[in-house]
Amino acid sequence: MLIDPPAPFAMLSHAHEVFLEVARQLSFTKAGQTLFLSQSAVSKRVRGLEDHYKTGLFERLGNSVQLTAAGELLYRKLLLARQLQHELHQEFTELNPEFQPQQQMVIGASTTISLYVIPPVLSAYLGRYPHTQLTLKNRNSENILKALLEHEIDLGIIEGIHKVSNVTYTPLLTDEVVAVCSARNPLHRRELEAQDLRRTPVALRETGSGTLAVLEEALLTHGIRLTDLPVKVRLGGTEALKNFVRVDTCLAFLPRQSVMKELAAGELVEVPVRDLNLVRHFDFVQRKGTENNLPYKTFVQFARRYYGNLQR
């Protein structure tokens, strides 16, 4: 059986942690990518556990895997053990701040949040919990939600997307989407109404974007569909859209958080759309039943306090 190197202060062996990741993602390849291990190293550790427990833990079905009954049992018990380990570490840290165990977190966040909202929170959190190994995955809101439901991540932060029944939503903060154009664009001297957008060339985000979802919902209150707009281009990502509209003559809808520097420098100008309410909410998302899992619960509380203090 493969012998793992000693892991001080850890209840779970490295092999058990590898098994948990394979069971979570149901993929040896994805588990290896997350853990920065080769697929062969992942397979060796799982085989070592199967030798130890004298039973198979996974059924190999071509390119996919499924847990056996024994694997399901081990997975449930190890999740409980991991939760107890996190709780123990948290309580010891409160008793003695010098005790700082290593922790791993994988968080997914939508593009706007990854670029403009969450970096200062991550910096402050890592300053408070320096022994945390934190990975941030950046995708649009729809794909972050998909990654959560497929157990690729255990915590996501998304914007402006419809609610899903088996997901818990916890508010983080509120932001505004604004219409902007180049300072050279004649539009910057006008105030628009929603119906004017039927005749105004626009650049939009890609399908699945939280920013686009907020715009679509607001337009529908005026009987306007996205297909009614003269769309010049669709671009994936806030930065691509911002850089395009800076040199083009069309209008774009972007999060205020993402264009504050450009507005202050005069590179972009806000175009008021008088009757269009473009307020969106940033929410933490977790699969129901995992809300109390540490260290994610600690991170959610920390981030909400961080922005709560800034908005007072």
N, C-alpha and C positions, 0 to 999 in steps of 0.2 A: 504493500500500500504506500502511496505517495505520502511522505512526511512533510508537513508544512513547517516553515520557520516559526519560532515562537513569536507570539503577538502579546506583549505585556498589557495587562488590564483588560483584555478582550474576552468576553464570554464565548463568542462565536469564533471558530477557527477560520482561517483564510479559505479553506475548502468549503466551509458552510456559506461564507459570504459569496463565493463564486457560484455555488448551487443556487442561492437565493436570486442572484442576478439572471441566471439562465432560466429559472422557473418564472421569474417576473416577465421576461421578454420572450420566453419560449423560443430562444435562438442562441446557439453557441456563438455564432458570429457576432451578433449584436452585443451579447454579454462581454465578449472579448474586447470589442471596441470601447464599451463603457468603462471597463476595468483596466484598459491598456495592457491586455494580455493577448498572446497569440491564441488562435483557436485550439491548437494542440495542447497548450498549457491549460486552457479551460477544460478540455476533454479529460486530461490526466487527473485533474482534481475531482471531477465528477466521478470518474472511474474509481478513484481512491475511496470516495464515500460509498459507492456501490459495493466495493469489496468489503468495506468495514461493516455495512449493514446487511451484507449477504443477500442483497436483492436489487433489482433494477429500479432506478428512480425516474427514468425517461424512456418513452417509446420513440424510437427514431423512425420517422415516416418520410423518407426521401430527404427533402431539404428542410422539413419542419420537425418539431418534437412536441410531445405531449407528456404531461406528468402521469406516471402510474399511480395506483392507489397508495403505494408506499411513498411515492414522491409527493403526493398531495398531503399526506399526513406529516411528512417532514417539513414541507413548506409552511403549513399552518403553525406548527410548533416553533419553527425558527423565527417566524414573524413575531410570535409572542415573546420569544427570548430576546429578539432584537429590541422590541419595545421596552422590555424590562431593563435591558442594558442601557438604553437611552435615558430612561427615567432615573436609574441609579447614577449615571454620569452627571445628569443635571442636578440631582440633589447633593452629590458630593461637591460639585462646582460651587453650589450656593453655600455649603459649609466651609469650603476652603478654595478660594479663587485660584490658588496655585495649581490645583488639579485641573488640567486641561487636556482631556483625551482627544485623540484624533477622530474626526467625524467626516463622513462623506455626504454630500447633497448634490442632487441633479435637479435643476429647475429649468422649466421652459417658459419663455416669454415672447410675446408678439414683438414685431419689429420696433415700433415706436417705444414700447416699454424698455426693450433691451438697449436701445440707443440713448434714450433721454430721461427715463424715469428711474430705472432700477440701479444703474451704476453707483450713485452716491449711497444708496441703501446697502449695497453689497460691500462697499468700502467700509462703511460704519460697522456693519455686522462682523466683518472679518477682523476689524480692530477690536471688537468686543469678544469674539470667539476665534482667536488666531489659529487654532488647530483644526479648523474646518477646511476640508478640501471641497471646493464648490465649483460645479460646472454649470454654465448657463447655455441653453440651447435657444437659438434665435430663429423663429419661423413666424408665419402669419397666424392670426388668432385661430383660424379654422384648423390648421395643422397642429397647433399646440394642443387644442382640445382632442384631436385625433390621437396624438402621442400619449395623452393622459389616459384615454379610454383603452389604448392598446398596451398600457402598463410600461411604456418606454420612460415616462417620468412619473413622479408622485406628486408634483406640485407645479401648477402653471399659473401664469398671469396673462389675462387676455382682455380684449376691449370690444365693446359693441357687438356682441354676438348673441344669437337667440339661446335661451336656456335649454339645457338638456336634463332630463328627469333624474338620472343616476349620478349627477354631479352637484357638489356643494359649491355655492358662490359666496365669497366673502369680500366685501367692498374694500378697496385700497384707497382710491381717490378719484376725483372727477376732473375732466379736462374738456377743452372746447376745440372743435374743428373749425378752422377759419378758411375763407376763400382768399387766395393770394394771387398776385400776378407780378410780372416784372415792373420795375419802376418806369420802364420805357413804354409800357402798355397804356394806351388811352383809357382803358377801363379803370385805372387806379384813381381817376378823378370822379368816378360815378358811384352812386349807390344803386344797387340792383334789387329787384324783387325776384321771388322764386320763379315766376313765369318767364322772366328774362333769360333764364338758363336754357330754355328751349332754343335760343338763337345765339348762344355764346359758346364758342369752341372751348372744350375743357380737356384736361389731361387727368386720368383717373388711375387709382391703384388697381391691382389685380384682384380677381375673384378670390374670396376667402379673407380679404383684408378687413380688419375691424373698422378702420376709418371709412372704407367704402360702405360697409354695412350701416353705419350711422347716417351717412349721406343718403343712402337708398331709402331708409326708413323715414327720414325727414321729408324727402321729396314726395313720398307716397301720400303724406298728409295734404299735399297740394294737387294730388292727382297726376303727378309726374313720375314716369318710370325712367330708369337709367337709359333704356333704349330710346327715349325721347330726346336725349341730349346729343348734340353734335360732338361726339367723342373723337378727338384727334389722335390720341394714343393712350394705351394702358401700359403702365410700368410697374414692375415688381419692386417694392421697397420705397420707403420714404425718401431716402437720399437721392435715388434715381429720379423720382418725381420732382423733388425740390430743385435739383440741378437742371432738369429739363425746362421747367417753367421760368427759371431765372434767365434763360436765353431765348425763350420762345414768346409768342404773343397770346397764348391761351391762358385760361384760368385753371387753377388747381385747388383742391381742398386738402388741407394738411393740418395735423395737430398743432395747436399753438405752441406746445412744448418744443416741437421740432423746428420752428421757424423764428424763435424769439431773437436769436442773434442776427439773422438776415433782416428782420423787420427793424431792429434797432439800428442796423448799419445802412438801411435804405436800399438794400439790394432787392428786397421784395416789399410789396405794399399790400396791406389788407384791403379787400374790397367788401364793404358791408352788403350783406344780402338781408334786407330788412325783416322779412317774415319767415326766415329759415332758422329753426332752432337746432343747432348742431352740438349739443352737449352729449358726451359719452362717458361711460364709467369704466374704470379699470378694476377688474376683480381677480382675486385669487380663485383658482379652481382646483378641487380635489375630488377624487372618487368618494362617494358616500361611504362612511364607515372608516375612513382614514384620517379624519380631521384632527384627531388627537395624537397622531403618530409624530414622535420626535425624531430628528430636530426640526421638522417642517413646521410644527405648531409654534415652536419658539421663533422661527424666522417670520412667520405670518404676524405674530404679535409684535415683533421688533419693527417690521416695516410699517405697520399701521400706526405705531407710536411715533415713528420717525416723521411720517407725513402729517400725522395729527398735530405734532408740535410745530411743524413749519406753517400750517394753515391757521394757527391760532392768532 
